Amino acid sequence: LCWATYGVLAQRWKIQPGAAAALVAVLSMLCYLPVYLLAGHAALAQGPAGEILLQALIQGAIVGGASVFVYSTAVRVLGATSTALFTAAVPCVTTLAAMPLLGETPSAAALAGVGIVTAGLVAASASRSRRG
């Protein structure tokens, strides 16, 4: 629901991807930091500085900032609906990639889910293509 709302609003407001990523980062910090500080997680400061900085880089800058930037760019270029269709494919691609890369064997239910989602994506894409 949050990503759907974000995609629609980003398209409606025509916000630049860099500004969107910065806005999301600042708003997330303003929402989360007070809760984090009040919850008493002072033990974090006792962790190895290198590991804390690595996690800040990966989770904050790359996952937090870059993913919002890329998603916002996709919304700007493709539109909210098309971007949502592509993001629906992520679990399918992850499931299929895990087979050769991690040696995992998905259950029959997981493979059926991949098939159903893929069929839905193909149908939605074909419908959008016919409309223009």
C-alpha positions as CSV (number, residue, x, y, z in Angstrom):
1,L,0.0,0.0,0.0
2,C,2.8,2.4,0.9
3,W,4.7,1.8,-2.4
4,A,1.5,2.0,-4.4
5,T,0.7,5.3,-2.8
6,Y,4.2,6.6,-3.2
7,G,4.3,5.6,-6.9
8,V,1.0,7.4,-7.6
9,L,2.0,10.5,-5.7
10,A,5.5,10.6,-7.2
11,Q,3.9,10.6,-10.7
12,R,1.2,13.1,-9.8
13,W,3.6,15.5,-8.1
14,K,6.3,15.0,-10.9
15,I,9.0,15.0,-8.2
16,Q,12.6,14.5,-9.3
17,P,14.0,11.1,-8.3
18,G,16.9,12.7,-6.3
19,A,14.6,14.9,-4.4
20,A,12.2,12.0,-3.8
21,A,15.0,9.9,-2.4
22,A,16.2,12.7,-0.1
23,L,12.7,13.4,1.0
24,V,12.0,9.7,1.9
25,A,15.3,9.4,3.7
26,V,14.7,12.5,5.8
27,L,11.1,11.6,6.6
28,S,12.1,8.1,7.5
29,M,14.8,9.4,9.9
30,L,12.4,11.8,11.5
31,C,9.8,9.0,12.1
32,Y,12.2,6.3,13.2
33,L,15.0,8.1,15.1
34,P,12.9,9.3,18.0
35,V,11.4,5.8,18.5
36,Y,14.8,4.2,18.2
37,L,16.3,6.6,20.8
38,L,13.4,6.2,23.2
39,A,13.6,2.4,23.0
40,G,17.1,2.5,24.6
41,H,19.2,0.9,21.9
42,A,22.4,2.5,23.3
43,A,24.2,-0.9,22.9
44,L,24.6,-0.1,19.2
45,A,27.4,2.4,20.1
46,Q,29.3,-0.6,21.6
47,G,29.5,-2.4,18.3
48,P,32.5,-2.3,16.0
49,A,32.5,1.0,14.2
50,G,33.5,-0.6,10.8
51,E,30.5,-2.9,10.9
52,I,28.1,-0.1,11.9
53,L,29.4,2.1,9.1
54,L,29.1,-0.7,6.6
55,Q,25.5,-1.4,7.6
56,A,24.8,2.4,7.4
57,L,26.2,2.4,3.9
58,I,24.4,-0.7,2.7
59,Q,21.1,-0.3,4.4
60,G,21.0,3.5,4.4
61,A,22.6,4.7,1.2
62,I,22.3,1.8,-1.1
63,V,19.0,0.1,-0.1
64,G,17.3,3.2,1.3
65,G,18.5,5.9,-1.0
66,A,19.4,4.2,-4.2
67,S,16.3,2.0,-4.3
68,V,14.0,5.0,-3.9
69,F,15.9,6.8,-6.5
70,V,15.7,3.9,-9.0
71,Y,12.0,3.4,-8.2
72,S,11.2,7.1,-8.6
73,T,13.1,7.1,-11.9
74,A,11.0,4.2,-13.1
75,V,7.8,5.9,-12.2
76,R,8.9,9.1,-14.0
77,V,9.9,7.2,-17.2
78,L,7.4,4.3,-17.2
79,G,4.5,5.6,-15.1
80,A,3.2,4.3,-11.8
81,T,1.2,1.4,-13.3
82,S,4.0,0.0,-15.4
83,T,6.4,0.3,-12.6
84,A,4.1,-1.5,-10.3
85,L,3.9,-4.3,-12.8
86,F,7.6,-4.7,-12.9
87,T,7.9,-4.7,-9.1
88,A,5.4,-7.5,-8.9
89,A,7.9,-9.6,-10.8
90,V,10.5,-9.3,-8.1
91,P,9.4,-12.4,-6.1
92,C,9.2,-14.5,-9.3
93,V,12.7,-13.5,-10.4
94,T,14.1,-14.1,-6.9
95,T,12.5,-17.5,-6.7
96,L,13.8,-18.5,-10.1
97,A,17.3,-17.0,-9.5
98,A,17.6,-18.9,-6.2
99,M,17.4,-22.2,-8.1
100,P,20.8,-22.0,-9.9
101,L,22.5,-19.4,-7.7
102,L,21.7,-20.9,-4.3
103,G,20.7,-24.5,-5.2
104,E,17.2,-24.0,-3.7
105,T,14.3,-26.1,-4.9
106,P,11.0,-24.1,-4.6
107,S,7.9,-26.0,-3.5
108,A,5.1,-26.8,-6.0
109,A,3.1,-24.0,-4.4
110,A,5.9,-21.5,-4.9
111,L,6.3,-22.5,-8.5
112,A,2.5,-22.3,-9.0
113,G,2.6,-18.8,-7.5
114,V,5.4,-17.8,-9.9
115,G,3.3,-19.1,-12.8
116,I,0.1,-17.3,-11.7
117,V,1.9,-14.0,-11.1
118,T,3.7,-14.3,-14.4
119,A,0.5,-15.0,-16.2
120,G,-1.1,-12.0,-14.5
121,L,1.9,-9.7,-15.5
122,V,1.7,-10.9,-19.1
123,A,-2.1,-10.3,-19.2
124,A,-1.8,-6.9,-17.7
125,S,1.0,-5.9,-20.0
126,A,-0.9,-7.1,-23.0
127,S,-3.9,-5.2,-21.9
128,R,-1.9,-2.0,-21.4
129,S,-0.3,-2.4,-24.9
130,R,-3.6,-2.7,-26.6
131,R,-4.9,0.5,-24.9
132,G,-2.0,2.5,-26.2
